[in-house]
Every structure is written in C-alpha cells, then in structure tokens.
C-alpha cells in the first residue's frame, strides 16, 4: 500500500474548502485508491492511500488540481 499526506493552508476558508470538495469524494473515479479529507484549524488535510504507485500518482494529481481550483475560486471572490 502506498500513501501520501498533504496539508494546505486555507485559513478561515478551510471548512468551506472541505464543504465544496466533499461531493468529489462520492464520485471517486478509481477503486484502487481511497481519499480522506479533513480540516484542523485553518488546514485542509488530504490523505491518499492506493494499491499501487500509479494509482497514487493519478489520485494525487486529481486532488491537487481540485484543491487548486477551490483556492483560485476563493481568491477570485476576494478580488471581486
């Protein structure tokens, strides 16, 4: 089993980031990886567990992209 754990600093928007990303957990494209999202303080915590390194990389790339999009949306709202 392969794993990765990453924390993202969202500050007071961490809970909102979790809220907008949670629906993506139900639409998991692969059964070879498991994703856990959580919030602690201002941190969004991502944990990925996968059967093989290829699945781990694919899941990590997907979730990094989703989290980046969420961050960009929050930044755009601040700028508006």
Secondary structure, 3 states (H helix, E strand, C coil): CEEEEEEEECHHHHHHHHHHHHHHHHCCCCCCEEEEEEEECCEEEEEEEECCHHHHHHHHHHHHHHHHHHHHHHHHHHHC
